[in-house]
Amino acid sequence: MDLKKLAGQAGQFLTRAVQYTEEKLGSAEKTELDGHFESLSIQSDSARIWTEKLVAGAEAVLIPNPGNRVEDMLFEKIEKRRPNRLSNLEYLGLDMVQAGNEFGPGTAYGSALLRVGGAEQRLGLIEREFISNAVQGYVQPMRKFLDTEMKTIMREKRLLETKRLDLDACKSRLRKARSMDGQSAAETDLRKAQADFDRQAEITKLLLEGVRSSQAAHLRHLNELVEAQVRYYEESHKVMIELQKEMASLSLIPDATVGSAVVPPTTSSATSNASAPTLTSSSTTVGVDGEAKSVDEGGPWRRAKVVCDYDATSKDEMSLMMNEVVMYSSKDGELADFVMAKRGTQTGRVPSAYLEPMDD
């Protein structure tokens, strides 16, 4: 360790501390910056404070759970990605689907639970997509602005304050110098300190002037947030309108009970019952692409827990999320490489290796 250098730094720090204390006590002069610089500094502080409030408010709206926000922050720092978790709506939808299968899809209540559960799951997917778009389009860019530009400005302002203290300390030494040699050395130090201060003031001023120009980028990010909200509410509205129509049609379907006599259905009841989900080996469901299709599962439906995330690679496949519960069907009760699975009203092929049977 260079003790001479360390001693010099300690002496310089002590000089700055003395100068700062004397300024606070009013016994030392303080170099004032021009009015334009002070105005830019105030605008910069205001932009930083309000941006921090806006980012914190947006995060609280998008991710209300503080624990989840902390988890997201750790994931982003360590694994450079956000954790993929189910929303509360999707958990509710899964419970409704399982309850509907338990009560029986042939009953009015069971059929209604299946339909509402599927709608809740779609709403959950829409919500997760909205949160992802809002975070990427608004929160992350604004957070980056705080972590880069504003931190740089704050660092340069602190450095400028240090240069100012050095300059004022040199001015004080020059006034107190009595000998010619002391005055000459103090003048040399003063010229160097003045040059350093002027250069740092110019650098800081340029950075402060750039804060206002960043508002154009902030406006674009705000537009992205609004667009994400528009899509979210529009898609959610469509799902709820469709669910409302389905629930209205269910009120016209008589409740089927076990052991009741078989009555030939009328044309209207047959049409209504055709749309209700069943647990038979062949049914008409809605695929992951949103289109109705007929599926031959080849066996009874069973419950399974997803052990790992899976992204569908074709239209006839269905994406999976770890820890969610889905229904699957396989021939003769044995798992093939791919089995048919469904989540609410969505259905598609999935790899059997991603499923852990729960009903065995």
N, C-alpha and C positions, 0 to 999 in steps of 0.2 A: 504494500500500500504506500502511495506517495504521501507522506506526512505533510510535506510542504504544501502540496495542492489541497489537501484536506484542511489544513490550517487556514489557507487563503479563502476557501469556500465558507468556513465557519466565520471568519472575520467579515466576509461580505454579507452573510446572513444577519450577523449582529448589527451591521451598519444599517441594513434595510429595516430591521426591527426598531432601531432607535429612531430612524427617520419617520417611520409610520407612526410611532408613539408621539413624537414631537408634533406631527401634523394634527393628530387628534387633539392634542392639548393646545393647539393654536400657536405654538412657539416656533414653528418652522413653516416656510413657504411651500406651496404645492403647485406644481405645474398643471395648469388646466388645459384640457383639450378643447378644440373649437366646438361651437354649437352644433354644427352639422354632424360631427362625429358623435356627440352625445345623443342627438336625436336618433341616429342610426343604431346606437347601442340600446336605447330604450325600445325601439321597434323590434330588435333582435330578441331581447329578453321577453317581450310580450309574445312574439311568435313561438318561442320555445315553451313558455308556460301554457299557452292555449293549445298548442299541438299535443303536449303531454296530457292535458285534460281530455282532448278529443279522442286520443288513442286509448286512454284508460276507459273512457265511457263506451267506446265501440267494443272493446274487449269484454266489458261487463255485460253488454247486450248480447253479443254473439256467444260468449261462453260464461254464463252466469256463475258456474261453480268455480270458486277460487282455487280449489285443489286441482281441477282440470286445467286451469290456466297455468299453474305452476308446472304441472306435468308436461303440458305442451311446450313451455319454455325450455325445460330440461331436454326433451326429445329433440327440439330444434338445435340446441347447442351441441348435444352429444351425437345424435344420429342424423342430423340435418334434415329431419322430416317431422311431421306432426303425427301423433298416434291416431290410428283409425279405430274409433270406438262407436258403438251403436248409440243412437239418440234415445231419449226417454220415450218418444213416440214409437220408435221401433220396438223397444222392450214391451210397451203396452200392446202393440199390435201382435207380437209373438204370443203374449199371454192370452189375448182374445182368440187367436187362431187355435191354440191348444185347447182352450175352454170350449170353443165351438166344436172341435173334433170330439171332445169328451162328451158333450151333451148330445151330439149327433147332428150331422149336417142335414138330416131329413126333418128335423124339427125347425119351427120358425125361429126360435131363439138361437139355436146352434147355427143355422144358416146366416142369421143376422150377425152373429159374432164373427163368423168367418169373413163376411163382407166388410164389416167395420174394421176388423183386425188388418185385413189387406190394405184398406184405405189408410189406416194409421201408419202402416209400414211404408207406404208410398209417401205419405207426408213426412215421415222421418228421413227418407232418402232425399227428398226435396230440401228439407231443412239442412241436412249435412252438406249438400251441394252448395246451398246459399252461404253457409258459414265458410266453406272453403273458398268460394269466389270472393266473398267480402274480405276475408283475411288476406288473400293474395293480392286483391285489387286495391285495398285501402289501408288496412292495418300495417301490413309489412312494409309498404313504401313509406308510410309516415313514420314508422318506427326506425327505418333506415335513415331517414332525414335527421331524426334526433340523434342517432348513434354515430353519424358521420359528420354532416355539415355543422350541426349545432355543437357537437363536442369539439370539433376543430376550432370553431369560433371562440368557445369558452376557453380553450387552451391558449389561443393567441391573445385573448384579452388578459388572461392572467400573466402571460409573458410581457405584455405591454405595461401592465401595472408594475412588474418587477423592473423594467427598463426605466420607468418614470421615477421609482424610488431611487435607483442608482443615479439618475440625472440630478434629482433634487439633493441627494447626499453630496454629489460633486459640487453643486452650487454652494452648499453650506460650508464645505471645506475651503472653497476659494475665498468666501467672505471671512473665514476665521484665520486664513494664512497670514503670517506676519513677515516672514523672510522672503526674499526674492526667489530663492530656490523653491520654497514651498508654494509660492504663487505660481511659478512656472509649471511645476508638477501638477498642481490643481487645475490649471488651465488646460493642460494636455489631457488630463482625465475627463474634464468637462466636455471638451470637443468630441472625444471618443463616445462618451455617454450620450451626448446630444445626437450624434450620427446614428447610434444604435436605436435611440428612442424614435427618431424620425422615420427610420426604415421600418421598424416594427409597427408604428402608427399607420404607415401607408399600407402595409400588408393586412393589418386588422381592418382598416377601412374598406379595402377591396372585398374582403370576406363579408363584412356587414352589408355592403351594397348588394351583394348577391342574394341576400335573404328574401328581399321583395320579389326578385325574379323567380324564386322557387314557388311562388303562389300559383303560377300557371300550371306547374306539375301537380300541385295539391288539388287544383280544380279538376284536373283529369281524373285523379284518384277518387275524388268525391263523386264524379259522374259514374264511375265504375261501381261504387257502392250503391248508388241510386238504381242503376240498371240491374244489379244483382237483386235488390229488394223488389223491383217491379216483376222480375221473372219469378221470384219466390212466391209472392202473393198471387200472381196470375195462375201459376201451376197449382198452388194449393187450392185456389178457388175452383178450378176445374175438377180436381179430385173430390172436393166436397159436394159440388153440384151433382156429379155422377153418383156419389154415395147417397145423396138425398133421394135421387130418382130410384135407386135400387131399394132403399129402405121403404119407400112408398109402395113399390110393387110387392114387397114381401108381406105387407099388411093384408094383401088380398089372397095370400096362399094359406090354406088350412093347415093346422099343425098335425103332422103325421105321428101316430103313436104306435108303439110296438104291440103286435098281436091284433091289430084292428083288421076288420074285413077289407079285402081288396076291392076297391070301387073303381070302375073304369073312369079314367080322368076325362074331363071335358076338354074341348079345344083350348080354352083360355087357361085352365089349370095346367094342362100339359105344357103349354108354351112357357108358363111362369116357372114350373118345376124344372124345366130343361136348363134354366140359367142358374139354379142353385148348385153349389159345389157338393160332391159326394165322395165317398171313400171307396168306390168301386174301382175295378182295375182299368176302366176306360172312362174318361171324362173329357169335357171341353173346358179348357182353362185359358188364362191369359198368359202369354209368354213374356219373357224379359224384354222383348221389343215392343210390347203393348198390343200385339195382335192376337186375336182369339185363334186357338188351334186345338185339334183333337189329339189326345195323348193316350197311348196304350202303355200303361205302366207295367203290366204283367204280374202284379201281385198286390197284396194289401199294403196300405200305408203304415209306416212305422216312424217313430221319432228318432232323430239323431242329432248329436251336438257337433258343430263344426270345430275342428281342431286347428285349422289354419286358414288364413285368407286365400281366396281363389278368385282370379279375374277371368271372366268368360272370354273365350277365344273365338266364338262363333255365335250366331243368332239363336241356335238351338240349345246353347248352354246357359247356365245361370251363375252369376257371381255369388261368392260366399264370403261371410265375415266371421272371423274367429269368435267362438263362444256363443254364437247364435244357435237357436234350435230350429230345425227344418223337418219337414216330412219327406221320407224317401220311400221308393218302392223298387223291389227287385224280384226276379223270378225265383220261385222255390225257396225264398228266404235267404239266398246266398248272395253276397256282394260280388258283382262283376267289376271290371275296371271302371265302367261308368254306370251310374244308376240314374233314374229319374227322381228329381227332388222338386219340392214346391214350398213356397213361402207365401202364405196368403193366397192371392190369386195369380201369383207368378209361378211359372214352372219351367224346368229346363234340365238338361243333362249335367251331372257334376261327377268328378272323380270320386270313387268310393273311398280312396285313401284319405280324403279330407273329412270323412264322416266317422263319428264314434257312435254306434247304435246305443239307444237308451232303453228300448223295450224288450231286449233279449234277456 
